[in-house]
Amino acid sequence: MTINRWHRNYLIRRYLYGPCLKAASHFLFALRGLFPRRLYALSRPIFVIGCSRSGTTVFMDWFRRHPDLCDWSEAAQIMELDFYDPELDHLRTAKDATAFEAFRIAFLFGMRTRLEGKKIFATKHPENSFRIAFIQAIFPDAAFIHVMRDGCAVAVSNYHRTKIDPFRRNWPFGQFPKPPKWREYLAYSPIRQFALQWVDTILHIRKAASEEIAPENYLEVSYEDFCRDPAALLARVDTFCRLDPARRGSPPAEPLRDQDHLWRRRITEVEAEELLAIVSPLNAQIGITSQGAEERSPAVAEAAG
């Protein structure tokens, strides 16, 4: 078997970085009495959440540039030491926030913020969409930025990425966030799996926002709005995060090119019908009109012409 960069990085993270991180975490926990809480305490850390392929990465690429922000995104193995267990459930509740988990996560995030000399910590990881109660048990004043995007574009992007990435093909849900019913969903077609993943992620986050998160600590933003006017949205986010917008460097002055229109070209007509039946009601509920919803796949359009 040829070892490509996907396999290489996976082997390093799972079999070298992972065990070292786990050992270091237990060592630090054993010595936790030596570290006063004020040394690593965080005030209102920011968690950027949302379904995978919803634009969280491009958003974070710009958001993280504020000089007062410490960004540690994609901290997969910090949030979950057994991240590479294919049977792992991504849903975590307050009961999962043991003394060990709470200390190691708070300590690592807090110390990095201190070492960088920043005021506010932020992290982006889609799996955290199913860990809101867990996060709040560790950081009671945590704030959440929920990035949303057209469900058709998201589901097809996850589906397409899983097909072309040799690492992701062998993992449930392509190693993207697994909703609570993920085992049940494995019996469905791939496009249906990712459509349900998007729906379940949005509904799970919104339920937590209405029942568990203080209104001042929850903000919804859309990928489409960010692409249309990134400067305005970043200013709004900075205000929510209690960051001074005037200290931000030059945000993009021009609209960013969104990729929502590509989804219809990557799936068959049958897949498109199955996808639209699942995501359209929630798309309408959150005020999104899917680009390409009325189109047919190129193959069908050519045959009809």
N, C-alpha and C positions, 0 to 999 in steps of 0.2 A: 504494500500500500504506500502510495506517495504521501509524504507528510507536507501538506500545504500550510499556509499561515493560519488558517482557521484551526486545524488540528494542533499546530505548534502552540498557539496561544492558549487553547483549551488545556493541553497537557501541562503547560507551565502553571496556569491558574489553579487547576484542580489538584495537581499532584506535588507542586512546590509551594506556591504562594498560599494555597488553602491550608495545608497542614501547619506551615509556619505561623500563619495568622491565628489559627486555633490555639496553638501552643502558647504564643505570645499573649493571647487574650486570657487564658487561664493563669498565666504567670502574673499578669497585671492585676487580675482579680484577687489573687492571693495576697498581693501587696497593696490592695486598695486603701487600707488604713493609713498609708503613707501620703496619700494624695488628698488634700483638702478639697471639698466640693467646689469652692470658689475658684480653684485653679483651672477647672475645665467646664464650669457651668455656662450654659448658653441661654441667651434671652431671645425668645421668639424665633427659633430657627425656621427656615423656609423650606417647604417640601413641594417640589413641582411634580405633579401627578397627572395621570391621564392614560388612556389606552396607548399601547405601543404603536408607533408610526403615526401618531397624532400631531406631530410637529413639535414635540417637547424638546427634541435635540436642537433644531434650528432656533427655537425660542431661547433655549438656555445658552446657546452660543453667543447670543447678543446680550441677554440679561446678565450673564456672569461678568461682563466687562466693567460693571460699576466698581470703582476703586475701593469701596467699603465692604465688598462682598467676598466671602471665602466660599469658593465653589468646590465641592467634592461630589461630582455627579457620577452616576453608574457605579456607585459603591456597593455592588451586588453582594460581595462576600463579607462586607462589613455588616450589612443589614441581615444577612442570613449566612451563617458559617457553612451550612450544608447546601449552598446554592446549586451545586452541580448534581444533586440527587434527583434523578428523573421522576421519582415518586413524590417529591416534595410538594406540599400544598403552599400556595402563595398567600392564602388567607391566614392572617395572624391577628389574634385578639389581645385584649388587655391581659388575659391570663397567661399569655406567652411571654410577657415582659417580666421574666424572672430577674432576681437581683443580679445574676451574672450578665444576662442580656442587656439590662438597663445600664449597668456600669460600663461595660466595654464599648457600647455604642456611644453613650454620652461622653465617655473619656476620649475616644478616638476623634470624634467630631469636634469636641471642645478644644482638645490640645492642638489640632490642626489649625483651628481658627486663631488660637493664641499665638502659635508659632508664625503664622502669616501676618499677624498684627491687624486683623480685620475686625469689623464691628458686628457683622451679621453672617451667619452660616447659611448656606443653601445647598441643596442636593436635588438632583433629578434622577428618578428611577421609576419606570412604569409599574414595577411590581409593588411599589409602595401604595398604589391605588387600593390594594386589598389589605393594607396594614395600618389604616388610619387609627383604629382604636389602640393598636400596639404602639404606634408612634406617640399618641397622646399620653399613654401610660408612662412613657419615658420623658417626654417633653410636653407637659400640660398646656403650655402656651404656644405650641407649634402653630404655624400658619401654613395654609395650603393654597397653591395656585393650580387650578384645574384647567389644563389645556385641552380643548375639544376641537374636533375636526369632522368633516363629512364622513359618516359611517361607511359609505361605499368605498371611498378612497382609503380609509384606514384598513378595512377588512381585506381589500385586494392588495394593499401594500404589504400587510403581514403575510398573506398567502403567497404573493410573488417572492418576497424575500426568503421565505422558507423553502421555496422551490429552487432558488438559484444559489443559496448558501449551503455548501456541503456539510457544514457543522450542524445547522439547524434541522436538516431533514430527519435526523434520527431522534429528535426530542419531541415530547408531547407539546403541541402548540408552538413548535419551532423554537422552544426555549423563550418564548414571549410570555407575558403574564397569563397565568392559568386561573380562570374564574372558579368560584367554589364548586360548580358542577362539571369541572373539566373532564373527569373520568367518564361521566355519562355522555358528554359531547363527542368523545373520541369515536363513537359509533357513527357519527354523521360525516358528510362530505367535508373536505377541507374548507371550502368557501363558507359552508354553513357554520362550521366551528368558529371561524374568525368573525363572522357576522354576530354570532351569539356572544363571543368574547367582548366585542365592542359594546353591545347593548348592556351586558351584565356589568361591565366596568363603569359605564356612565351611571347606571342606576345605583350601583353600590356606592359610588362616590357621592351622588346627590342625596341618597338616603342618609349617609353619615353626616353630610353637610347640614341637613335639616334636623337631625336628632342629636348629634354629638359635637359638632364644631361651632364655636361661637361665631356669629355673623361677621364680626370684625376680623376673623382669622380665616376667612374663606373667600376666594376670588375665582370667578370663571372667566376665562379668556378664550377666544377662538383663533385657531390657526389662520383662518381666512381673514379675520380682522387684522391680525399681525402682519400678514403679507400685504394687505392694502395700505396700512399706515403704521409701520413698525415704530416710528418715533413717538406717535401719540400713545400707542399701547404700552411702550416701555415707560413713558412718563406716568401713566396710570398705575402700572405695576410698582414702580419705584415708590409712589405715594402710599400704596397699600403696604409695602414692605418697610415703610418709615425710613426710606433712603432719600437723600437729597437729589432730585432729578438734575439739578444744576451741576452736580459733581460728575455726572456721567459724561463720558467722551462723546464724540460725534456718532449718534445713531444713524442707521441707514436713512438717507434723505429721500430715496426713491422707493416705490413699492417693491416688494420681493416677489419673485415668480413662484406662485403656488403650483402644486402638481396634481390638484384634485381632478383635472380633466383626463388624466391618463388611465384611470381605473377601467373604463369600459373596453379599452383596447387589449387588456391583459387577460380577459376571461371570455368564456363562451356565452352565447345567448341564454342557454339553460342556466348557467351559473349566475348570470346577471339577474334573471327572474327570481331565482332562489334568494339571492342577496337582497334585492329590493324589497321583497316581501317581508323580510326580517327587520331591516334597518329603517325603512321609510317612515313608519309611525314615530319612532324616536327622533329621527332627523327633523321631522315636522315639529315635534314638541319642543325641540331646542332651537328652532328657527333656522335650520339649514336646508337649503335646496341643493340637492346633489347635482353637480355638473355631469351631464351625459346621461341622466336618468331616462330621457326620452329617446336617446339614440339606440341604434342597434349595433351589434358587433360588426367590424369591418367586413368579415366574411359574409354575413347575412345581407348587409347593405349592398355588397357587390353582386351577390346572386340575384337580389331583387331588382337591381338596376339593369 
